[in-house]
Amino acid sequence: MISMLFGCDNGANTTTICKNNPELCDDLHSDSWCRFEKADLIKKRFLLKNTPNPTGKQIYQQLINLENYSKCIELAAGVQHILHPERTNDRVRAFGISAQNLAQLQDSTKDSTDLYLSFYHWIRFGNLNAQARVIHAEVNNEITDPLILAHLAAYYQKSNIERAKTLYLTLLDLVSPEQVNPDWLLGLASIYQQKSDLEKTYLFSKANVLMTKNTASDARMSALINGDVQLQSFLDKQAESLVEQLKNGDYPSSELRQQLNRPSEK
């Protein structure tokens, strides 16, 4: 029954959910503003209603959906509707309720030991106890979620670059092509620069440029490898191969992956 409601027509699906479960929608605004955020929130509420014991990940997602809706409707509430001022009032009402609901859910989960809820309270509020729980889980290899691993990799860049490098390389192994974040390549480039491994700094910087269509100074890139034209040509081809393998999902089984994961000789 639940899966039948989640097809392609978001409007029709959420309309059906709201008709049959008005308590899930009565506190939301009624016009077409923030329709995607509103639809996502309604769907997650419906799933939670039909889940006797929701997981921490599901509650975490509900927090994110509430945040997204609240931010959007706050902006919409500031738009004055001249012909229908009641619509503006409706958005103001919806924002007030959503902000209250978000605050209540945040407060009720602040001491949770669940990984996802600990992660949320770490990144949103800098909760040190929550941070310690997430780091403890990572040390014990209990985390496989790319979002959390990526945040940990960025965190470790400030204090433990070897651990950060391991996590970024693990992410490249772990995720599907559509999940690859080019920022991870920049993270690796920065780490290798700190390690004075400028060939890999060049490689990952070039791969980031290729994946994002960003621009980079040719002179600065060349200076990383002392203007060695032959080496630059080799590394450019490696970067192209890396990007192609990441996009095709071939990276985990590639020879390049084996090379990049070899222990440093330095």
Buried (B, 14 or more C-beta within 10 A) or exposed (E): EEEEBEEEEBEEBBBBBBEEBEEBBEEBBEBEBBBEBBBBBBBBBBBBBEEEEBEBBBBBBBBBBBBBBBBBBBEBBEEEBEEEEEBBEBBBBBBBBBBEBBEEBBEEBBEBEBBBBBBBBBBEEEBEEBBEBBBEBBEEEEBEBBBBBBBBBBBBBEEEBEBBBBBBBBBBEBBEEEEBBBBBBBBBBBBBBEBEBBBBBBBBBBBBBBBEEEEEEEEEBBEBBEEBEEBBEBBBEBBEBBBEBBBEEBBEEBEBBEEBEEEEEE
